[in-house]
Amino acid sequence: MIHAHVSRAMPSLTLHADLRVEDGITALFGPSGAGKTTLLRCIAGLLAPDEGRIIRDGEVLFDSAAGVNLPPERRRVGFVFQDLRLFPHLTVEQNLKYGWRLLPDYERLVSPDRVRDLLELGPLRSRAAASLSGGEARRVALGRALLSSPAVLLLDEPLAGLDEARKGAALSLVARVRAEFGVPTLFVSHSLSEILELTTRVAVLDQGELIGHGDIAEVLGREEVFRLADSLGLESLIEVEVLDQTGEVTLVGLGPHRISLPKVDRPPGTRALVAIRPQDVVLARAPVEGISAQNALEGTVTQVTRLSDRVLVSIDVGATVRAEITRRSEAELGIAPGTRIWCLVKVFSFRWRRFLDS
């Protein structure tokens, strides 16, 4: 576990973060320029915070008050940078073993053979780093970080620049690393779908401030997080339970509601997170008949957030669903906290995001 409670002034903002990274993967999410990379560099020892403390498994890595600032090589932090930073004049094998060779034998917790096999790097051993594709280079950078025998792994947008097929393969590798090594990992991403492939724990940074930290469904339920919807593409996440398969849809339960979703081959009792975008939710003050939307969820308005050009309405239907409407619609519908409202959603507006029992 690592606990970073730090402040660091930057040209455009000041980073203030109090973050705990425990076993498994924690996603660090937020718009560009929010301070995500700065926080990682502070943890790794590549930047010194102006003040604060960083503790890893009880060992103090940085303490501004006590004058402690361990150098990067003593922090046992593996870092995969956005730009990878492989040595282009060295082979894959030489890159992999660069940090490993600097470790004393008793600190070498991971063997090169194990990493090569896991990341399928054997055929690339003699290749020059400069000749690698983007996906190959990311595998080598991840392998080099693992061979430093890290107690914490920092992945700074490791999938940036990859096409969708290669992203899927890279996500699978990260998941295998998590299962194989169990190293606490901080994974920076701009993609909610990437995050949900790997974890449900998330921390959200905005303008240098940590505005949410914990289970992703709970964090995304906060209004200050949802205000980032334009830049992050956030969605309402709802936990449901598969009830039955009927015709071309899967029937799920959410409290008293029965919701029709796109067909998925999962048995009854399966729990899952499904997502819906605010712009795909239509609001009505009474039940509506004769429309194509098969789902009508009755709920109560809990929050009305006025953004620059629209209104974001939060509705409790057993979980929080959000709808995006105009100010004119807000006035015509009489939207206010406590208003009873119906959320109309088409079947295919829902997206399966993660199965929680698998």
N, C-alpha and C positions, 0 to 999 in steps of 0.2 A: 504494500500500500504506500502511496505517496500523497502527502498533503502539502499543497502550495498555497500560501497566504501572502500575496505579493502585490506591490504597487510599482509601476514603472512608467515614467513620463515618456511620451512619444511625440513627434512633431504635431500630429493632428488631434491627439487625445491622450488620456492617461489610463493605463490599465490598472484596474482594481479587481483582483480575483481571489476567491477563497474556495479552492477546488480539492476534492479528495478523489483519487483514482484507486479503486480497489481491484480485487481479482476479476479477470474477464476484461471485457472491452467497454470503455466509456467513450461515446462519441462527443466530439467538440464541434458545435454547430454555430453558424452565424454568418452575417454578410461579410464581404471582402472589406478589409480594413478595420475589423472589429477588435483585433488584438490576438487572434488565435495563434499565429506563428510566433508572435512575441512571447506569449505565455509558454509555448513549448521551448523556445530558446532559453528562457529563464530557468525552466526545470532542468534542461540539459547542461546549464552552466556556460552557454555561449553568450548570454547577456546577464549582467548583474542587475537585479531589481534595485530600485531606489531604497526600498525598505521592505521588511517582511521576513518570513521564514519558509524554508522548504525542508521537509523531513521525509525520509524514505525508510520505512521499516524501523523507525526509532532512531535512525542516524540523521544528524543535522547536516544537510548539504549546504544550506545558506542560512545565515542569521545576521541581519544588518546590525542589530543591537550588540551582538557578541563579536562581531567582526569575523564571522566564519563564511568562507566562500570556497568550497572545494572545486578544484579544476574539473573540466569535463571528464577526463580520463579516470577520475576517482569516483565518479557518481554512479557507475554501472547503469547508465541510461543508453539504450539503443535508439538511434534517431534515423529515420528514413525521410530525407528532405524532399521538398517538391521537385527540385531540380536534380535529385538523386546523388550527384557529386561523386560518381565513380571516377577512378583515375583512368583516363582514356588510353594512356600508354602502357597500362598493365593488362594482363589477361584476366579472364573471369576468375580463375583460381587464385591469382595474386590479389585481386580485389577482395575476394571472399575472406582470405586469410590475413588481410592487412592488420586488422585490430586483434585478431585471435593470436597472432604471433607475439604481440606485445604483452599478452597476459602471462603471468606465472602459471605453471602447470595446475596448481591447486585451485585456480580461479576459472579454469577452462571447463565449464559445466556442460557445454554443448560440443559435439564432435562435428568436424567438417563433413564426414560421411553421412551423418544423420540429416544435416541441413541440405546437402546435395540431393539426397533421396527425396526428402519432403518437398522441395521446391523444383525437382526435376531439372537439376543443373548439370548433371553428369556430362551430357553431350556438349555442353558449352564450355567446359573447363579450359580448353586451350584457345578459345576465341579471344580476340582483342575486345576490350570493353567498348571501344569506339564503333565496333561493327554490329552491336546489338540493336535489336528493335526496342521500341518503348516498353513493351511488356516484358521482354527478356531482361532489360536493364533494371526494371522494378523488382523482378525476382532476385537478381543479384544484390541489389541494394538491401532488400529485406534479409537475404541470407547473410550479408556482411554484418548487419545489425544484430542478428541472432547469434552470430559467432563471437560477438563481444560479451556473451553470457550476461545479458542485461537483467536487472531486477525490475526495470520498467521499460516499455517500448513505446516510442512516440512516432506516429505515422502522420506526416503532414501532407494531406491530400495525395495519398499514394496512387490513386487511380486517375489523376488528372491527365488529360490528353489521350486516354485510351478509348477505343470505340466500344460499343455496347457488348459485343461478344467477348472482347478481351477483359473488359471490366468484370464480367461475370466470372471468368476464370480467375482473375486476381482476387475477387471477393472470396471465392472458394478457398484459395490459398491462405488468405488471412484467417478464415474460419478454421482451417486445418492447423495453422500455427497456434491459434488460441487453444484448440483441443489438445495439441501435442505438448505444448510448453507451459500453458497456463500463466504466461507473464502478464501482469497488469498492463493494459494497453490504452493509450489515448489516441483516438482515431479522428483526425480532422476531415470533415467532408461538408460539401454544400448540398448533398443529395439526401433527401429523406429516405428514398428507396434503398440507397446504399446502406444507410445506417440501420434500417430495419432488417436487412439481410444478416446483420452481425450482432445486433444488441438492441435492448430496449432501455439502456441507460444513456442519458444524454445530458450535456451541459451546454447552455446557450449563452454566447457572448454577443453583446451589442454595444458599440461605442465604448469598448473597454470595460464594460460592466457585466458581471455574471448575473443574468436575470432569470435563470432557471437551471435547476440541477436535480436530477432524479429520474424516476420512471418516465419514459417518453410520453405516454398518454397523459400523465399528470402535468408534466412540464408544458406540453402544447395546449393544455387547458387554461393557461394563464393569459390574461388579456395582453400584458406587456410583451409576451412572446408572440402572440398572434398578430400584433401590430407589424411584425416583420414579414407578413404574408407576401407582399409584393416581391421582395428580394429573395425569399427562401422557398416560396411555393408551398407553404404549409397547408395541411389538410386537417380536418377533424378526424381523429382516430377513435374508433369505437370498438370495444371488446364484445364479441358476440359468441354464441354457441350454436353449432350446427344441429338442426333438428331433423331435417328430412330432405330428400331429393324428390322434386316433383316436376316432371316434364323437363323444360329447358332451364329451370332455375334451382338454386339451393335455398331452402328455407332455414332461416336462423332466428334465434331468439335474443331479444334485448329487453330484459324485464318483462313487462306485459305485452310488448310489441312482437309481432312476427314480421320479418323483413325478407323480401325476395331479393336474392343476389345472383350474380352470374354463376353459372354451373361450375362446381368444383368437386372433385372426387375425394371427399373426406367423409368418414363415418359420423353418425350422430354422436354428440358429446364432445366433438372437437372444438376447442376454443381458438379464437383467431382475432387478430386486429384487422379491421377493415377501415378504409379511408373514404372520405367524401370531401370534395372541394367546396368552399363557401359559395362559389358562383353556380354550383349545380343544385343548390337547394332553393326551392320556390316556397314562399310562405303564403298561407291563406288563413283567414279568420274563422273559417268554418269548413267542414268536410266538403270535398269537391268530387263530383261524379262525372263520368264521361271523358276522362283524360287518359293519356297513355302512361303516365307515371303510376306504377303499381304500388308504391310505398307511400303511405300517409301516416306520419308519426305525430301524435298529439303531444304537446309539451308546454312548458311555461318559459317565457322570456326571463332570463336571469341577468343579462347585461346588454347594454346598447353602447357601442363604441363608434364615435364619429371620426372617421378618417378624413383625409383631405378632400376626397371627391365622392365618398360613398359612406354607407353605414354598415357596420359589422354587428350582427345580432347573434347573441348566444342563447341557445334554447336547451333546456333540460328535458330530455326525452327518456331519461334513465341513464344517459351519458350526455355529454355536451356536444351538440351539433351547432355549427355556425352557418349563417346565411349572409350573403352580401346583397344589399338592396340600395336603392337610391333614397335620397332624403325625401323625395316626393312620396315614395312608397311607404316610408316610415310614417309620414303624416297621415296618408290615406288609410293605412291599416291601424293606426293608433298604437304603434309599437312602443312599449315601455316595460320596464321590469314588472313582472307579475301578469302580463298579458298571456292569455291562453292562445295558442297558435298551432297550426298544422304545418308540418314540414313535408313537402311533396318531393319525392326523389325517384328518378327512373332507376330501373334495375342496373343498367350498365353504367350508371354514374358512380356506383360503388366499386372500389378496387380492393381486392384481397391484398393485404400487405405482409402479414406474418402469421403462421400457425404456431400457437403458443405451447402446444403439447408435443411438438416434434423437435 
